[in-house]
Amino acid sequence: MNLLRTVTLDRANRKKDKSVSLTFITQTEQSSEQFVEIDKMLGDSGVLYFKPSGNLTTEEVKELDNVEVENEGKSKAQRLRGMLFVAWKQSQQHDTFQEFYSTYMERIIEHYKSKLEQE
């Protein structure tokens, strides 16, 4: 499912990991059915193409729907390592990040290993 709405870019905030949180506001009221469409997509990853003026033509929409885009963001492993780094900075439970990372990765491994042994 794709989402196409006329929106205004309302806010951009820099996050700790240098990513950016973007907030858009629809320019028209959204019905309950339209909101359900949006709600179903919460947490999904995708590609955002923002055209600052005018509307997309039917041809542009068709072209965008057919474009194959590779996800150029961080891998899941990179995101996990980044999250653990922020957790280390906040907790300061270990002298080095490497010690913290090793401890928490072992916890994660043992957690899922125990789940495998139970089945």
C-alpha positions as a LaTeX table, in Angstrom:
\begin{tabular}{lrrr}
\hline
Residue & $x$ (\AA) & $y$ (\AA) & $z$ (\AA) \\
\hline
Met1 & 0.00 & 0.00 & 0.00 \\
Asn2 & 1.28 & 3.46 & $-0.86$ \\
Leu3 & 0.40 & 6.70 & 0.83 \\
Leu4 & $-0.12$ & 9.87 & $-1.21$ \\
Arg5 & $-1.24$ & 13.04 & 0.55 \\
Thr6 & $-0.79$ & 16.77 & 0.07 \\
Val7 & 1.18 & 17.86 & 3.11 \\
Thr8 & 3.15 & 20.68 & 4.67 \\
Leu9 & 6.56 & 19.97 & 6.17 \\
Asp10 & 6.00 & 21.21 & 9.72 \\
Arg11 & 9.11 & 20.27 & 11.66 \\
Ala12 & 12.52 & 18.62 & 11.43 \\
Asn13 & 14.44 & 17.53 & 14.54 \\
Arg14 & 17.94 & 16.07 & 14.72 \\
Lys15 & 18.19 & 12.85 & 16.76 \\
Lys16 & 21.11 & 11.56 & 18.85 \\
Asp17 & 22.20 & 9.17 & 16.10 \\
Lys18 & 22.22 & 12.06 & 13.58 \\
Ser19 & 19.04 & 10.84 & 11.87 \\
Val20 & 16.22 & 13.36 & 11.45 \\
Ser21 & 12.61 & 13.15 & 12.59 \\
Leu22 & 10.27 & 14.80 & 10.08 \\
Thr23 & 6.73 & 15.91 & 10.83 \\
Phe24 & 4.23 & 16.54 & 8.06 \\
Ile25 & 0.67 & 17.85 & 8.38 \\
Thr26 & $-2.01$ & 17.05 & 5.82 \\
Gln27 & $-3.50$ & 20.09 & 4.15 \\
Thr28 & $-6.99$ & 18.64 & 4.20 \\
Glu29 & $-9.06$ & 16.85 & 6.81 \\
Gln30 & $-8.64$ & 13.07 & 6.76 \\
Ser31 & $-11.64$ & 10.75 & 7.06 \\
Ser32 & $-11.60$ & 7.82 & 9.46 \\
Glu33 & $-10.91$ & 5.49 & 6.53 \\
Gln34 & $-7.96$ & 7.64 & 5.40 \\
Phe35 & $-6.60$ & 7.71 & 8.93 \\
Val36 & $-6.86$ & 3.91 & 9.13 \\
Glu37 & $-4.70$ & 3.72 & 5.98 \\
Ile38 & $-2.06$ & 5.88 & 7.66 \\
Asp39 & $-2.33$ & 4.02 & 10.98 \\
Lys40 & $-1.71$ & 0.66 & 9.25 \\
Met41 & 1.64 & 1.96 & 8.01 \\
Leu42 & 2.98 & 3.10 & 11.41 \\
Gly43 & 6.38 & 1.54 & 12.01 \\
Asp44 & 6.87 & 0.64 & 8.35 \\
Ser45 & 10.01 & 1.72 & 6.53 \\
Gly46 & 9.77 & 3.25 & 3.11 \\
Val47 & 10.87 & 6.06 & 0.88 \\
Leu48 & 9.68 & 9.64 & 1.14 \\
Tyr49 & 9.63 & 11.86 & $-1.92$ \\
Phe50 & 8.60 & 15.40 & $-1.07$ \\
Lys51 & 7.77 & 17.80 & $-3.87$ \\
Pro52 & 7.62 & 21.29 & $-2.32$ \\
Ser53 & 5.07 & 22.75 & $-4.70$ \\
Gly54 & 2.24 & 21.66 & $-6.92$ \\
Asn55 & 0.71 & 18.22 & $-7.24$ \\
Leu56 & 2.04 & 15.01 & $-8.71$ \\
Thr57 & 0.64 & 14.11 & $-12.07$ \\
Thr58 & $-0.84$ & 10.66 & $-12.67$ \\
Glu59 & 2.23 & 9.86 & $-14.77$ \\
Glu60 & 4.60 & 10.90 & $-11.96$ \\
Val61 & 2.72 & 8.72 & $-9.48$ \\
Lys62 & 2.94 & 5.73 & $-11.84$ \\
Glu63 & 6.67 & 6.31 & $-12.32$ \\
Leu64 & 7.28 & 6.56 & $-8.57$ \\
Asp65 & 5.28 & 3.37 & $-7.95$ \\
Asn66 & 7.50 & 1.51 & $-10.42$ \\
Val67 & 10.83 & 2.72 & $-9.06$ \\
Glu68 & 12.84 & 0.05 & $-7.24$ \\
Val69 & 14.67 & 1.75 & $-4.38$ \\
Glu70 & 17.33 & 0.06 & $-2.30$ \\
Asn71 & 17.17 & 0.91 & 1.39 \\
Glu72 & 20.32 & 2.96 & 1.98 \\
Gly73 & 19.84 & 3.37 & 5.70 \\
Lys74 & 21.66 & 1.61 & 8.46 \\
Ser75 & 21.48 & $-2.16$ & 8.69 \\
Lys76 & 19.62 & $-3.70$ & 11.61 \\
Ala77 & 22.99 & $-4.63$ & 13.18 \\
Gln78 & 24.23 & $-1.04$ & 12.82 \\
Arg79 & 21.03 & 0.27 & 14.39 \\
Leu80 & 21.37 & $-2.18$ & 17.31 \\
Arg81 & 25.01 & $-1.19$ & 17.87 \\
Gly82 & 24.05 & 2.51 & 17.76 \\
Met83 & 21.24 & 1.96 & 20.24 \\
Leu84 & 23.60 & 0.08 & 22.57 \\
Phe85 & 26.12 & 2.92 & 22.30 \\
Val86 & 23.50 & 5.46 & 23.40 \\
Ala87 & 22.45 & 3.13 & 26.25 \\
Trp88 & 26.12 & 2.87 & 27.33 \\
Lys89 & 26.51 & 6.66 & 27.30 \\
Gln90 & 23.41 & 7.04 & 29.44 \\
Ser91 & 24.18 & 4.24 & 31.91 \\
Gln92 & 27.97 & 4.44 & 32.24 \\
Gln93 & 27.92 & 0.96 & 33.79 \\
His94 & 31.19 & $-0.06$ & 32.10 \\
Asp95 & 34.47 & 1.75 & 31.55 \\
Thr96 & 34.47 & 1.14 & 27.81 \\
Phe97 & 31.81 & 0.71 & 25.19 \\
Gln98 & 33.46 & $-2.53$ & 24.09 \\
Glu99 & 32.89 & $-4.05$ & 27.56 \\
Phe100 & 29.28 & $-2.85$ & 27.59 \\
Tyr101 & 28.67 & $-4.09$ & 24.03 \\
Ser102 & 30.16 & $-7.49$ & 24.77 \\
Thr103 & 28.09 & $-7.91$ & 27.95 \\
Tyr104 & 24.80 & $-6.91$ & 26.33 \\
Met105 & 25.36 & $-8.91$ & 23.16 \\
Glu106 & 25.99 & $-11.98$ & 25.33 \\
Arg107 & 22.73 & $-11.29$ & 27.18 \\
Ile108 & 20.85 & $-11.05$ & 23.89 \\
Ile109 & 22.49 & $-14.23$ & 22.55 \\
Glu110 & 21.77 & $-16.17$ & 25.76 \\
His111 & 18.16 & $-14.93$ & 25.77 \\
Tyr112 & 17.47 & $-16.30$ & 22.29 \\
Lys113 & 19.63 & $-19.38$ & 22.82 \\
Ser114 & 17.48 & $-20.31$ & 25.84 \\
Lys115 & 14.36 & $-19.91$ & 23.72 \\
Leu116 & 15.78 & $-22.32$ & 21.13 \\
Glu117 & 16.67 & $-24.90$ & 23.78 \\
Gln118 & 13.10 & $-24.87$ & 25.16 \\
Glu119 & 11.51 & $-25.76$ & 21.86 \\
\hline
\end{tabular}
